[in-house]
């Protein structure tokens, strides 16, 4: 004879297990971020630590900063982690994001062939280096997308008083791709390229390329995180998203960022003291 109470108890336990599994599968956020945070290996280092602590899974959409901001505008992400401060502040001012915080920084570098046909190796004035690259028509690879790196590149051309729209020619190659693929193109062409230091340090296919220009304060590269505004997109996971931003800017999250190194060299520097700006 079937024990109805036992069957009922088993049914309740099974339903509870399904409910728990379903709830757990919903405990995730979507983070739209730059290709540099993904391709540098940073996320692979820090996200398991965050998930282990909170149980929140982070699903990353790696794209250029401009594309990430558009993703946030559409409400297709919960959190943004990008690196174009002026555009980020406008995103917040326009009501698309809230609670922006500085998270970390590193710098951009000019990579080029060791033979250095433009003669910029060792220069500390990045604008003068860009002028020389343009004047010599040495091959240069540009992201040519809406990324923070491309925004920084265009700013450097302006500082160098180079009208890149008029000066471009066969020497100037736009890829429309992420940082890693753009570096691959530069390696294949023995070309110059502006890259973030983090992706460069994690890049393996260097060919004859090396860092030629670095150290100018105008190469500073700030990253910020913000929540997509739940008042505009009610489906945004506010509590989970804020938990991630809070962890990134906490002493624990900042230590995790600082601890990520390749060959003993730190890729990103925590910005805890300036968080919340």
Kinemage of the C-alpha trace (Angstrom):
@kinemage 1
@onewidth
@group {chain A} dominant
@subgroup {mainchain}
@vectorlist {calphas} color= white
{ca unk a 1} P 0.000 0.000 0.000
{ca unk a 2} L 1.356 3.363 -0.965
{ca unk a 3} L 2.106 5.697 1.937
{ca unk a 4} L 0.336 8.840 0.810
{ca unk a 5} L 2.056 11.012 3.392
{ca unk a 6} L 5.472 9.856 2.225
{ca unk a 7} L 4.567 10.499 -1.408
{ca unk a 8} L 3.226 13.954 -0.545
{ca unk a 9} L 6.372 14.779 1.428
{ca unk a 10} L 8.536 13.630 -1.465
{ca unk a 11} L 6.510 15.780 -3.861
{ca unk a 12} L 6.911 18.815 -1.628
{ca unk a 13} L 10.664 18.232 -1.354
{ca unk a 14} L 10.945 17.908 -5.134
{ca unk a 15} L 9.011 21.126 -5.726
{ca unk a 16} L 11.142 22.910 -3.141
{ca unk a 17} L 14.298 21.705 -4.877
{ca unk a 18} L 13.024 22.964 -8.218
{ca unk a 19} L 12.135 26.317 -6.671
{ca unk a 20} L 15.570 26.610 -5.094
{ca unk a 21} L 17.285 25.779 -8.377
{ca unk a 22} L 15.139 28.285 -10.260
{ca unk a 23} L 15.864 30.989 -7.698
{ca unk a 24} L 19.582 30.288 -7.861
{ca unk a 25} L 19.567 30.485 -11.646
{ca unk a 26} L 18.026 33.952 -11.406
{ca unk a 27} L 20.763 35.236 -9.103
{ca unk a 28} L 22.907 36.763 -11.806
{ca unk a 29} L 23.663 40.154 -13.313
{ca unk a 30} L 24.694 41.231 -16.784
{ca unk a 31} L 27.727 43.521 -16.892
{ca unk a 32} L 28.469 45.390 -20.116
{ca unk a 33} L 32.167 46.147 -20.080
{ca unk a 34} L 35.139 46.849 -22.264
{ca unk a 35} L 37.116 44.347 -24.266
{ca unk a 36} L 40.160 45.387 -22.239
{ca unk a 37} L 38.749 44.142 -18.922
{ca unk a 38} L 37.852 40.844 -20.578
{ca unk a 39} L 40.912 40.321 -22.781
{ca unk a 40} L 43.376 41.382 -20.102
{ca unk a 41} L 42.191 38.437 -18.015
{ca unk a 42} L 40.993 40.639 -15.131
{ca unk a 43} L 37.453 39.281 -15.056
{ca unk a 44} L 38.657 35.692 -15.066
{ca unk a 45} L 40.627 36.586 -11.927
{ca unk a 46} L 38.124 38.629 -9.906
{ca unk a 47} L 34.655 37.351 -10.833
{ca unk a 48} L 35.028 33.883 -9.255
{ca unk a 49} L 35.986 35.626 -6.002
{ca unk a 50} L 32.845 37.766 -6.088
{ca unk a 51} L 30.589 34.832 -6.968
{ca unk a 52} L 32.109 32.669 -4.252
{ca unk a 53} L 31.404 35.374 -1.675
{ca unk a 54} L 27.898 36.407 -2.777
{ca unk a 55} L 26.481 33.591 -4.898
{ca unk a 56} L 25.831 36.139 -7.651
{ca unk a 57} L 26.907 35.087 -11.140
{ca unk a 58} L 28.265 37.808 -13.409
{ca unk a 59} L 27.614 37.450 -17.132
{ca unk a 60} L 29.905 39.759 -19.088
{ca unk a 61} L 29.128 41.366 -22.423
{ca unk a 62} L 32.547 42.545 -23.668
{ca unk a 63} L 32.321 45.379 -26.184
{ca unk a 64} L 33.650 48.854 -26.820
{ca unk a 65} L 32.742 51.492 -24.244
{ca unk a 66} L 30.416 53.288 -26.676
{ca unk a 67} L 28.595 50.045 -27.418
{ca unk a 68} L 28.431 49.218 -23.701
{ca unk a 69} L 26.830 52.589 -22.992
{ca unk a 70} L 24.279 51.928 -25.737
{ca unk a 71} L 23.605 48.522 -24.198
{ca unk a 72} L 22.929 50.282 -20.911
{ca unk a 73} L 20.680 52.853 -22.575
{ca unk a 74} L 18.545 50.012 -23.944
{ca unk a 75} L 18.390 48.377 -20.518
{ca unk a 76} L 20.164 45.258 -21.745
{ca unk a 77} L 22.612 45.235 -18.824
{ca unk a 78} L 22.458 45.805 -15.088
{ca unk a 79} L 25.923 47.300 -14.578
{ca unk a 80} L 28.469 49.038 -16.795
{ca unk a 81} L 32.243 48.963 -16.244
{ca unk a 82} L 33.839 51.187 -18.867
{ca unk a 83} L 36.593 53.755 -19.449
{ca unk a 84} L 35.455 57.017 -21.020
{ca unk a 85} L 34.777 59.363 -18.126
{ca unk a 86} L 33.141 62.217 -20.051
{ca unk a 87} L 30.741 59.837 -21.775
{ca unk a 88} L 30.014 58.064 -18.480
{ca unk a 89} L 29.133 61.330 -16.731
{ca unk a 90} L 26.831 62.269 -19.603
{ca unk a 91} L 25.210 58.828 -19.360
{ca unk a 92} L 24.419 59.560 -15.713
{ca unk a 93} L 23.377 63.169 -16.347
{ca unk a 94} L 20.952 61.987 -19.035
{ca unk a 95} L 19.287 59.678 -16.527
{ca unk a 96} L 20.497 56.355 -17.892
{ca unk a 97} L 22.789 55.442 -15.002
{ca unk a 98} L 23.179 56.027 -11.283
{ca unk a 99} L 25.805 55.599 -8.573
{ca unk a 100} L 28.865 55.945 -10.806
{ca unk a 101} L 32.113 55.178 -8.984
{ca unk a 102} L 35.763 55.235 -9.960
{ca unk a 103} L 37.025 51.671 -9.677
{ca unk a 104} L 40.564 51.381 -11.042
{ca unk a 105} L 43.011 52.802 -13.515
{ca unk a 106} L 46.012 51.971 -15.614
{ca unk a 107} L 47.458 53.691 -18.669
{ca unk a 108} L 47.593 53.601 -22.418
{ca unk a 109} L 50.842 52.908 -24.252
{ca unk a 110} L 51.931 53.272 -27.848
{ca unk a 111} L 53.043 49.936 -29.204
{ca unk a 112} L 55.111 49.687 -32.348
{ca unk a 113} L 57.668 47.617 -34.265
{ca unk a 114} L 61.065 47.376 -32.632
{ca unk a 115} L 62.593 48.802 -35.798
{ca unk a 116} L 60.581 51.979 -35.046
{ca unk a 117} L 60.387 53.588 -38.512
{ca unk a 118} L 58.757 56.731 -37.050
{ca unk a 119} L 61.528 57.159 -34.480
{ca unk a 120} L 59.264 57.613 -31.459
{ca unk a 121} L 60.857 55.083 -29.108
{ca unk a 122} L 61.514 56.512 -25.658
{ca unk a 123} L 59.594 59.748 -26.253
{ca unk a 124} L 57.702 61.064 -23.213
{ca unk a 125} L 55.562 63.556 -25.164
{ca unk a 126} L 52.748 61.468 -26.617
{ca unk a 127} L 51.429 64.301 -28.796
{ca unk a 128} L 54.850 64.756 -30.412
{ca unk a 129} L 55.051 60.999 -30.962
{ca unk a 130} L 51.678 60.962 -32.695
{ca unk a 131} L 52.810 63.852 -34.893
{ca unk a 132} L 55.873 61.880 -35.997
{ca unk a 133} L 53.830 58.776 -36.776
{ca unk a 134} L 51.481 60.843 -38.923
{ca unk a 135} L 54.299 62.762 -40.634
{ca unk a 136} L 56.180 59.593 -41.588
{ca unk a 137} L 52.978 57.761 -42.607
{ca unk a 138} L 54.202 54.771 -40.621
{ca unk a 139} L 51.561 52.018 -40.496
{ca unk a 140} L 49.109 52.630 -37.657
{ca unk a 141} L 46.248 50.392 -36.554
{ca unk a 142} L 43.197 52.026 -35.021
{ca unk a 143} L 40.317 50.357 -33.227
{ca unk a 144} L 38.007 52.554 -35.322
{ca unk a 145} L 35.045 51.673 -33.125
{ca unk a 146} L 33.200 53.350 -30.252
{ca unk a 147} L 35.590 52.086 -27.603
{ca unk a 148} L 37.199 54.097 -24.833
{ca unk a 149} L 40.544 53.357 -26.456
{ca unk a 150} L 39.416 54.842 -29.766
{ca unk a 151} L 38.027 57.901 -27.957
{ca unk a 152} L 41.431 58.305 -26.285
{ca unk a 153} L 43.221 57.879 -29.633
{ca unk a 154} L 41.153 60.618 -31.281
{ca unk a 155} L 41.898 62.919 -28.352
{ca unk a 156} L 45.627 62.282 -28.809
{ca unk a 157} L 45.442 63.109 -32.531
{ca unk a 158} L 43.763 66.391 -31.606
{ca unk a 159} L 46.475 67.118 -29.043
{ca unk a 160} L 49.025 66.421 -31.777
{ca unk a 161} L 47.164 68.869 -34.058
{ca unk a 162} L 46.613 66.133 -36.600
{ca unk a 163} L 43.308 66.119 -38.477
{ca unk a 164} L 43.158 62.361 -38.754
{ca unk a 165} L 40.071 62.472 -41.002
{ca unk a 166} L 42.108 64.422 -43.554
{ca unk a 167} L 45.463 62.743 -42.902
{ca unk a 168} L 44.324 59.136 -43.050
{ca unk a 169} L 45.387 57.027 -45.984
{ca unk a 170} L 46.723 53.515 -46.658
{ca unk a 171} L 49.022 53.917 -43.638
{ca unk a 172} L 46.018 54.234 -41.252
{ca unk a 173} L 44.077 50.975 -40.813
{ca unk a 174} L 40.786 50.926 -38.896
{ca unk a 175} L 39.749 47.467 -37.714
{ca unk a 176} L 36.430 48.046 -35.961
{ca unk a 177} L 37.453 45.272 -33.574
{ca unk a 178} L 38.294 44.718 -29.924
{ca unk a 179} L 41.700 45.390 -28.419
{ca unk a 180} L 43.047 41.857 -28.799
{ca unk a 181} L 42.143 41.461 -32.485
{ca unk a 182} L 43.442 44.985 -33.190
{ca unk a 183} L 46.770 44.039 -31.610
{ca unk a 184} L 46.853 40.927 -33.767
{ca unk a 185} L 46.430 43.125 -36.834
{ca unk a 186} L 49.220 45.438 -35.667
{ca unk a 187} L 51.513 42.450 -35.113
{ca unk a 188} L 50.782 41.164 -38.609
{ca unk a 189} L 51.423 44.588 -40.166
{ca unk a 190} L 54.385 45.666 -37.987
{ca unk a 191} L 52.270 48.719 -37.199
{ca unk a 192} L 51.912 51.213 -34.381
{ca unk a 193} L 48.833 51.055 -32.173
{ca unk a 194} L 47.463 52.668 -29.022
{ca unk a 195} L 46.611 49.985 -26.464
{ca unk a 196} L 45.745 49.739 -22.806
{ca unk a 197} L 48.609 48.302 -20.811
{ca unk a 198} L 46.484 45.537 -19.295
{ca unk a 199} L 45.533 43.930 -22.604
{ca unk a 200} L 49.084 44.328 -23.902
{ca unk a 201} L 50.552 42.502 -20.896
{ca unk a 202} L 48.153 39.602 -21.471
{ca unk a 203} L 48.749 39.578 -25.246
{ca unk a 204} L 50.793 36.637 -26.503
{ca unk a 205} L 51.060 37.164 -30.254
{ca unk a 206} L 53.437 40.138 -30.033
{ca unk a 207} L 55.580 39.394 -33.047
{ca unk a 208} L 58.094 42.236 -33.400
{ca unk a 209} L 56.059 44.701 -31.336
{ca unk a 210} L 57.119 46.444 -28.120
{ca unk a 211} L 56.092 49.377 -25.951
{ca unk a 212} L 57.701 52.471 -27.466
{ca unk a 213} L 55.944 55.413 -25.780
{ca unk a 214} L 54.712 55.483 -22.193
{ca unk a 215} L 54.681 57.622 -19.083
{ca unk a 216} L 52.934 60.767 -20.345
{ca unk a 217} L 50.207 61.758 -17.857
{ca unk a 218} L 47.867 62.243 -20.820
{ca unk a 219} L 47.899 58.456 -21.245
{ca unk a 220} L 46.044 57.977 -17.939
{ca unk a 221} L 43.167 55.484 -18.289
{ca unk a 222} L 40.372 55.606 -15.685
{ca unk a 223} L 37.681 52.932 -15.331
{ca unk a 224} L 34.287 53.574 -13.753
{ca unk a 225} L 31.306 51.420 -12.795
{ca unk a 226} L 27.657 52.419 -12.608
{ca unk a 227} L 24.235 50.896 -12.255
{ca unk a 228} L 21.809 51.152 -15.155
{ca unk a 229} L 18.995 53.324 -13.822
{ca unk a 230} L 16.169 51.051 -12.554
{ca unk a 231} L 13.781 54.023 -12.657
{ca unk a 232} L 14.150 53.940 -16.448
{ca unk a 233} L 14.400 50.143 -16.760
{ca unk a 234} L 12.487 48.501 -13.873
{ca unk a 235} L 13.801 45.023 -14.707
{ca unk a 236} L 17.361 46.067 -13.741
{ca unk a 237} L 18.553 44.027 -10.772
{ca unk a 238} L 19.280 46.942 -8.489
{ca unk a 239} L 20.275 45.109 -5.319
{ca unk a 240} L 22.479 42.568 -7.096
{ca unk a 241} L 24.073 45.246 -9.285
{ca unk a 242} L 24.831 47.494 -6.332
{ca unk a 243} L 26.279 44.509 -4.505
{ca unk a 244} L 28.753 44.043 -7.368
{ca unk a 245} L 29.686 47.733 -7.556
{ca unk a 246} L 30.016 47.831 -3.781
{ca unk a 247} L 32.306 44.809 -3.822
{ca unk a 248} L 34.473 46.260 -6.616
{ca unk a 249} L 35.054 49.432 -4.585
{ca unk a 250} L 35.399 47.694 -1.212
{ca unk a 251} L 38.795 46.906 0.297
{ca unk a 252} L 38.298 43.239 -0.636
{ca unk a 253} L 37.442 43.978 -4.268
{ca unk a 254} L 40.205 46.531 -4.571
{ca unk a 255} L 42.733 44.013 -3.244
{ca unk a 256} L 41.506 41.478 -5.806
{ca unk a 257} L 42.095 44.016 -8.593
{ca unk a 258} L 45.558 44.891 -7.272
{ca unk a 259} L 46.497 41.229 -6.913
{ca unk a 260} L 46.007 40.499 -10.603
{ca unk a 261} L 49.476 40.442 -12.129
{ca unk a 262} L 51.217 38.957 -15.139
{ca unk a 263} L 54.894 38.208 -14.841
{ca unk a 264} L 54.943 40.130 -11.569
{ca unk a 265} L 53.581 43.278 -13.247
{ca unk a 266} L 50.336 44.797 -11.999
{ca unk a 267} L 47.738 45.418 -14.735
{ca unk a 268} L 45.229 47.635 -12.919
{ca unk a 269} L 45.523 49.912 -9.915
{ca unk a 270} L 42.652 50.190 -7.401
{ca unk a 271} L 40.948 53.539 -6.961
{ca unk a 272} L 39.302 52.995 -3.584
{ca unk a 273} L 40.129 56.382 -2.114
{ca unk a 274} L 38.433 58.129 -5.012
{ca unk a 275} L 35.471 55.754 -5.295
{ca unk a 276} L 32.084 57.417 -5.319
{ca unk a 277} L 33.280 60.463 -7.252
